[in-house]
Amino acid sequence: MPKIKTRKSAYKRYKKTGAGNFLRRHAYKGHLLRKKSQARKRKLSQNLCVSTSNSRAIKLMLPY
C-alpha cells in the first residue's frame, strides 16, 4: 500500500491546532495596504479557524 501524499499547497496555508481544528490567514493583506486603515490591517493579520464545512476537505489534504 503506498503512502498518502500531503498536498504541499495546503501544508503551507493551514496549521493544525491541538484540538484538531485548522488555522488560516485572512485574505486581502497581500498588497494595496496604503488605503486600508490600521485597524483593518491589524484585524487581517490575526489567524482564525477554518469553518467546519471546509475542514473536512483540508483534513483529506493533510493526512499526517
MMTF fields as JSON, N, C-alpha, C and O atoms, coordinates in Angstrom:
{
  "mmtfVersion": "1.0.0",
  "mmtfProducer": "UNKNOWN",
  "numBonds": 255,
  "numAtoms": 256,
  "numGroups": 64,
  "numChains": 1,
  "numModels": 1,
  "chainsPerModel": [1],
  "groupsPerChain": [64],
  "chainIdList": ["A"],
  "bondAtomList": [4, 2, 8, 6, 12, 10, 16, 14, 20, 18, 24, 22, 28, 26, 32, 30, 36, 34, 40, 38, 44, 42, 48, 46, 52, 50, 56, 54, 60, 58, 64, 62, 68, 66, 72, 70, 76, 74, 80, 78, 84, 82, 88, 86, 92, 90, 96, 94, 100, 98, 104, 102, 108, 106, 112, 110, 116, 114, 120, 118, 124, 122, 128, 126, 132, 130, 136, 134, 140, 138, 144, 142, 148, 146, 152, 150, 156, 154, 160, 158, 164, 162, 168, 166, 172, 170, 176, 174, 180, 178, 184, 182, 188, 186, 192, 190, 196, 194, 200, 198, 204, 202, 208, 206, 212, 210, 216, 214, 220, 218, 224, 222, 228, 226, 232, 230, 236, 234, 240, 238, 244, 242, 248, 246, 252, 250],
  "bondOrderList": [1, 1, 1, 1, 1, 1, 1, 1, 1, 1, 1, 1, 1, 1, 1, 1, 1, 1, 1, 1, 1, 1, 1, 1, 1, 1, 1, 1, 1, 1, 1, 1, 1, 1, 1, 1, 1, 1, 1, 1, 1, 1, 1, 1, 1, 1, 1, 1, 1, 1, 1, 1, 1, 1, 1, 1, 1, 1, 1, 1, 1, 1, 1],
  "groupList": [{"groupName": "MET", "atomNameList": ["N", "CA", "C", "O"], "elementList": ["N", "C", "C", "O"], "formalChargeList": [0, 0, 0, 0], "bondAtomList": [1, 0, 2, 1, 3, 2], "bondOrderList": [1, 1, 2], "singleLetterCode": "M", "chemCompType": "L-PEPTIDE LINKING"}, {"groupName": "PRO", "atomNameList": ["N", "CA", "C", "O"], "elementList": ["N", "C", "C", "O"], "formalChargeList": [0, 0, 0, 0], "bondAtomList": [1, 0, 2, 1, 3, 2], "bondOrderList": [1, 1, 2], "singleLetterCode": "P", "chemCompType": "L-PEPTIDE LINKING"}, {"groupName": "LYS", "atomNameList": ["N", "CA", "C", "O"], "elementList": ["N", "C", "C", "O"], "formalChargeList": [0, 0, 0, 0], "bondAtomList": [1, 0, 2, 1, 3, 2], "bondOrderList": [1, 1, 2], "singleLetterCode": "K", "chemCompType": "L-PEPTIDE LINKING"}, {"groupName": "ILE", "atomNameList": ["N", "CA", "C", "O"], "elementList": ["N", "C", "C", "O"], "formalChargeList": [0, 0, 0, 0], "bondAtomList": [1, 0, 2, 1, 3, 2], "bondOrderList": [1, 1, 2], "singleLetterCode": "I", "chemCompType": "L-PEPTIDE LINKING"}, {"groupName": "THR", "atomNameList": ["N", "CA", "C", "O"], "elementList": ["N", "C", "C", "O"], "formalChargeList": [0, 0, 0, 0], "bondAtomList": [1, 0, 2, 1, 3, 2], "bondOrderList": [1, 1, 2], "singleLetterCode": "T", "chemCompType": "L-PEPTIDE LINKING"}, {"groupName": "ARG", "atomNameList": ["N", "CA", "C", "O"], "elementList": ["N", "C", "C", "O"], "formalChargeList": [0, 0, 0, 0], "bondAtomList": [1, 0, 2, 1, 3, 2], "bondOrderList": [1, 1, 2], "singleLetterCode": "R", "chemCompType": "L-PEPTIDE LINKING"}, {"groupName": "SER", "atomNameList": ["N", "CA", "C", "O"], "elementList": ["N", "C", "C", "O"], "formalChargeList": [0, 0, 0, 0], "bondAtomList": [1, 0, 2, 1, 3, 2], "bondOrderList": [1, 1, 2], "singleLetterCode": "S", "chemCompType": "L-PEPTIDE LINKING"}, {"groupName": "ALA", "atomNameList": ["N", "CA", "C", "O"], "elementList": ["N", "C", "C", "O"], "formalChargeList": [0, 0, 0, 0], "bondAtomList": [1, 0, 2, 1, 3, 2], "bondOrderList": [1, 1, 2], "singleLetterCode": "A", "chemCompType": "L-PEPTIDE LINKING"}, {"groupName": "TYR", "atomNameList": ["N", "CA", "C", "O"], "elementList": ["N", "C", "C", "O"], "formalChargeList": [0, 0, 0, 0], "bondAtomList": [1, 0, 2, 1, 3, 2], "bondOrderList": [1, 1, 2], "singleLetterCode": "Y", "chemCompType": "L-PEPTIDE LINKING"}, {"groupName": "GLY", "atomNameList": ["N", "CA", "C", "O"], "elementList": ["N", "C", "C", "O"], "formalChargeList": [0, 0, 0, 0], "bondAtomList": [1, 0, 2, 1, 3, 2], "bondOrderList": [1, 1, 2], "singleLetterCode": "G", "chemCompType": "PEPTIDE LINKING"}, {"groupName": "ASN", "atomNameList": ["N", "CA", "C", "O"], "elementList": ["N", "C", "C", "O"], "formalChargeList": [0, 0, 0, 0], "bondAtomList": [1, 0, 2, 1, 3, 2], "bondOrderList": [1, 1, 2], "singleLetterCode": "N", "chemCompType": "L-PEPTIDE LINKING"}, {"groupName": "PHE", "atomNameList": ["N", "CA", "C", "O"], "elementList": ["N", "C", "C", "O"], "formalChargeList": [0, 0, 0, 0], "bondAtomList": [1, 0, 2, 1, 3, 2], "bondOrderList": [1, 1, 2], "singleLetterCode": "F", "chemCompType": "L-PEPTIDE LINKING"}, {"groupName": "LEU", "atomNameList": ["N", "CA", "C", "O"], "elementList": ["N", "C", "C", "O"], "formalChargeList": [0, 0, 0, 0], "bondAtomList": [1, 0, 2, 1, 3, 2], "bondOrderList": [1, 1, 2], "singleLetterCode": "L", "chemCompType": "L-PEPTIDE LINKING"}, {"groupName": "HIS", "atomNameList": ["N", "CA", "C", "O"], "elementList": ["N", "C", "C", "O"], "formalChargeList": [0, 0, 0, 0], "bondAtomList": [1, 0, 2, 1, 3, 2], "bondOrderList": [1, 1, 2], "singleLetterCode": "H", "chemCompType": "L-PEPTIDE LINKING"}, {"groupName": "GLN", "atomNameList": ["N", "CA", "C", "O"], "elementList": ["N", "C", "C", "O"], "formalChargeList": [0, 0, 0, 0], "bondAtomList": [1, 0, 2, 1, 3, 2], "bondOrderList": [1, 1, 2], "singleLetterCode": "Q", "chemCompType": "L-PEPTIDE LINKING"}, {"groupName": "CYS", "atomNameList": ["N", "CA", "C", "O"], "elementList": ["N", "C", "C", "O"], "formalChargeList": [0, 0, 0, 0], "bondAtomList": [1, 0, 2, 1, 3, 2], "bondOrderList": [1, 1, 2], "singleLetterCode": "C", "chemCompType": "L-PEPTIDE LINKING"}, {"groupName": "VAL", "atomNameList": ["N", "CA", "C", "O"], "elementList": ["N", "C", "C", "O"], "formalChargeList": [0, 0, 0, 0], "bondAtomList": [1, 0, 2, 1, 3, 2], "bondOrderList": [1, 1, 2], "singleLetterCode": "V", "chemCompType": "L-PEPTIDE LINKING"}],
  "groupTypeList": [0, 1, 2, 3, 2, 4, 5, 2, 6, 7, 8, 2, 5, 8, 2, 2, 4, 9, 7, 9, 10, 11, 12, 5, 5, 13, 7, 8, 2, 9, 13, 12, 12, 5, 2, 2, 6, 14, 7, 5, 2, 5, 2, 12, 6, 14, 10, 12, 15, 16, 6, 4, 6, 10, 6, 5, 7, 3, 2, 12, 0, 12, 1, 8],
  "groupIdList": [1, 2, 3, 4, 5, 6, 7, 8, 9, 10, 11, 12, 13, 14, 15, 16, 17, 18, 19, 20, 21, 22, 23, 24, 25, 26, 27, 28, 29, 30, 31, 32, 33, 34, 35, 36, 37, 38, 39, 40, 41, 42, 43, 44, 45, 46, 47, 48, 49, 50, 51, 52, 53, 54, 55, 56, 57, 58, 59, 60, 61, 62, 63, 64],
  "secStructList": [7, 7, 7, 7, 7, 7, 7, 2, 2, 2, 2, 2, 2, 7, 3, 3, 7, 6, 6, 1, 7, 3, 3, 3, 7, 7, 1, 1, 7, 1, 1, 7, 7, 1, 1, 1, 7, 2, 2, 2, 2, 2, 2, 2, 6, 1, 7, 3, 3, 7, 7, 2, 2, 2, 2, 2, 2, 2, 2, 2, 2, 7, 7, 7],
  "xCoordList": [0.838, 0.0, 0.884, 1.714, 0.739, 1.582, 1.167, 0.034, 2.124, 1.833, 0.977, 1.051, 0.175, -0.641, 0.221, 0.905, 0.186, 0.993, 0.238, -0.982, 1.003, 0.45, 0.401, 1.35, -0.701, -0.771, 0.074, -0.255, 1.152, 2.108, 1.515, 1.878, 0.608, -0.011, -0.861, -0.869, -1.579, -2.394, -1.501, -1.829, -0.387, 0.536, 1.114, 1.358, 1.334, 1.878, 0.809, 1.144, -0.449, -1.51, -2.181, -2.65, -2.244, -3.021, -2.128, -1.185, -2.438, -1.742, -2.778, -3.872, -2.441, -3.362, -3.178, -2.049, -4.283, -4.229, -4.269, -4.442, -4.11, -4.144, -5.513, -5.619, -6.567, -7.93, -8.353, -9.442, -7.501, -7.844, -8.424, -8.777, -8.53, -9.01, -7.856, -6.7, -8.172, -7.153, -7.197, -8.269, -6.014, -5.901, -5.565, -4.833, -6.105, -5.817, -5.607, -5.945, -5.044, -4.831, -5.995, -6.748, -6.13, -7.137, -6.665, -5.466, -7.613, -7.306, -7.171, -7.442, -6.751, -6.654, -5.572, -5.716, -4.512, -3.407, -2.116, -1.04, -2.203, -1.001, -0.468, 0.745, -1.337, -0.903, -2.025, -3.087, -1.778, -2.711, -3.049, -4.216, -2.008, -2.2, -2.27, -2.593, -1.979, -1.978, -3.381, -3.586, -4.338, -5.702, -6.458, -7.528, -5.936, -6.603, -6.195, -5.048, -7.135, -6.854, -6.009, -5.9, -5.412, -4.572, -5.379, -4.902, -6.589, -7.423, -7.795, -7.825, -8.077, -8.422, -7.24, -7.397, -6.043, -4.852, -4.5, -4.011, -4.751, -4.468, -5.392, -4.958, -6.666, -7.601, -7.312, -7.548, -6.804, -6.49, -5.259, -5.085, -4.404, -3.195, -3.409, -2.492, -4.59, -4.874, -5.292, -5.928, -4.932, -5.344, -6.735, -7.159, -7.439, -8.751, -8.947, -8.226, -9.924, -10.188, -10.952, -11.757, -10.678, -11.384, -12.801, -13.019, -13.757, -15.141, -15.27, -14.463, -16.275, -16.449, -16.785, -16.476, -17.416, -17.744, -16.492, -16.479, -15.445, -14.204, -13.174, -12.214, -13.348, -12.311, -12.188, -11.108, -13.265, -13.195, -12.315, -11.549, -12.412, -11.602, -10.131, -9.255, -9.856, -8.477, -7.903, -6.716, -8.723, -8.276, -7.844, -6.928, -8.494, -8.094, -6.793, -6.009, -6.552, -5.32, -4.108, -2.973, -4.363, -3.275, -3.453, -3.961, -3.053, -3.334, -2.471, -2.861, -1.311, -0.411, -0.311, 0.408],
  "yCoordList": [-1.182, 0.0, 1.247, 1.394, 2.139, 3.339, 4.334, 4.338, 5.172, 6.21, 7.31, 7.551, 7.966, 9.076, 10.332, 10.638, 11.049, 12.257, 13.465, 13.574, 14.362, 15.61, 16.633, 16.749, 17.378, 18.481, 19.624, 20.215, 19.924, 20.909, 22.313, 23.098, 22.632, 23.96, 24.119, 25.186, 23.061, 23.115, 23.113, 23.75, 22.402, 22.34, 23.716, 24.032, 24.537, 25.872, 26.858, 27.859, 26.595, 27.543, 27.292, 28.242, 26.06, 25.718, 25.087, 24.364, 25.371, 24.761, 24.068, 24.594, 22.896, 22.126, 22.5, 22.599, 22.709, 23.039, 21.755, 20.664, 21.892, 20.734, 20.092, 18.888, 20.878, 20.348, 19.701, 19.133, 19.782, 19.185, 20.148, 19.745, 21.43, 22.431, 22.901, 22.549, 23.688, 24.229, 25.744, 26.348, 26.352, 27.799, 28.267, 27.598, 29.422, 30.015, 31.505, 32.08, 32.123, 33.568, 34.254, 33.633, 35.543, 36.347, 36.662, 36.684, 36.901, 37.376, 38.899, 39.544, 39.462, 40.916, 41.591, 42.763, 40.892, 41.511, 41.434, 41.693, 41.085, 40.915, 42.199, 42.404, 43.063, 44.294, 45.319, 45.036, 46.52, 47.656, 47.988, 48.112, 48.128, 48.321, 49.796, 50.098, 50.711, 52.128, 52.648, 53.5, 52.144, 52.644, 51.985, 52.46, 50.922, 50.233, 50.867, 51.276, 50.942, 51.561, 50.635, 49.436, 51.233, 50.449, 49.379, 48.259, 49.715, 48.743, 47.579, 46.429, 47.875, 46.808, 45.896, 44.677, 46.481, 45.673, 44.839, 43.716, 45.394, 44.66, 43.455, 42.385, 43.618, 42.5, 41.461, 40.27, 41.909, 40.965, 40.133, 39.062, 40.597, 39.843, 38.767, 37.995, 38.701, 37.656, 36.366, 36.399, 35.246, 33.951, 33.609, 34.09, 32.774, 32.323, 30.879, 30.37, 30.224, 28.818, 28.677, 29.532, 27.583, 27.265, 26.826, 26.204, 27.15, 26.758, 25.234, 24.547, 24.729, 23.278, 22.649, 21.48, 23.413, 22.855, 22.656, 21.781, 23.449, 23.317, 22.437, 22.005, 22.165, 21.438, 19.986, 19.404, 19.394, 18.0, 17.891, 16.935, 18.84, 18.831, 19.055, 18.446, 19.915, 20.167, 18.954, 18.656, 18.26, 17.058, 15.976, 15.206, 15.913, 14.957, 15.363, 14.506, 16.67, 17.148, 17.019, 16.912, 17.031, 16.941, 15.668, 15.74, 14.521, 13.283, 13.078, 12.32, 13.73, 13.477, 14.673, 14.63],
  "zCoordList": [0.0, 0.0, 0.0, 0.898, -0.964, -0.975, 0.099, 0.58, 0.45, 1.435, 0.805, -0.4, 1.621, 1.155, 1.136, 2.113, 0.034, -0.075, 0.477, 0.356, 1.084, 1.601, 0.474, -0.302, 0.379, -0.58, -0.033, 0.996, -0.721, -0.212, -0.146, 0.729, -1.061, -1.019, 0.231, 0.844, 0.617, 1.831, 3.079, 4.08, 3.017, 4.143, 4.467, 5.631, 3.427, 3.634, 4.122, 4.755, 3.84, 4.166, 5.507, 6.134, 5.965, 7.162, 8.211, 7.891, 9.471, 10.602, 11.469, 11.674, 11.977, 12.798, 14.263, 14.743, 14.976, 16.396, 17.213, 16.668, 18.503, 19.377, 19.449, 19.68, 19.253, 19.31, 18.001, 17.917, 16.97, 15.692, 14.683, 13.575, 15.05, 14.101, 13.222, 13.461, 12.216, 11.33, 11.375, 11.38, 11.407, 11.397, 9.993, 9.265, 9.618, 8.32, 8.491, 9.526, 7.464, 7.462, 6.775, 6.025, 7.042, 6.355, 4.939, 4.66, 4.065, 2.723, 2.74, 3.753, 1.616, 1.401, 2.24, 2.589, 2.566, 3.289, 2.483, 3.022, 1.207, 0.401, -0.198, -0.229, -0.67, -1.332, -1.227, -0.674, -1.766, -1.684, -0.23, 0.14, 0.579, 2.015, 2.416, 3.565, 1.508, 1.885, 2.137, 3.001, 1.392, 1.548, 2.689, 3.069, 3.234, 4.337, 5.658, 5.836, 6.566, 7.859, 8.722, 8.466, 9.761, 10.663, 11.382, 11.568, 11.783, 12.494, 11.587, 12.026, 10.334, 9.391, 9.126, 9.061, 8.969, 8.738, 9.965, 9.842, 11.143, 12.373, 12.499, 12.924, 12.132, 12.187, 11.115, 11.319, 9.977, 8.908, 9.214, 8.634, 10.108, 10.405, 11.462, 11.743, 12.05, 13.033, 12.33, 11.276, 12.918, 12.386, 12.894, 13.944, 12.141, 12.577, 12.154, 11.296, 12.759, 12.48, 11.173, 10.803, 10.491, 9.253, 9.613, 10.652, 8.757, 9.021, 8.982, 8.354, 9.648, 9.74, 8.398, 8.167, 7.509, 6.196, 5.337, 4.472, 5.559, 4.795, 5.485, 4.847, 6.764, 7.497, 7.052, 7.151, 6.566, 6.103, 4.854, 4.725, 3.948, 2.739, 3.082, 2.47, 4.045, 4.443, 5.155, 5.017, 5.904, 6.588, 5.603, 5.89, 4.453, 3.421, 2.76, 2.35, 2.653, 2.028, 2.944, 2.478, 4.262, 5.246, 6.075, 7.194, 5.563, 6.285, 7.525, 8.413, 7.617, 8.739, 9.649, 10.648]
}
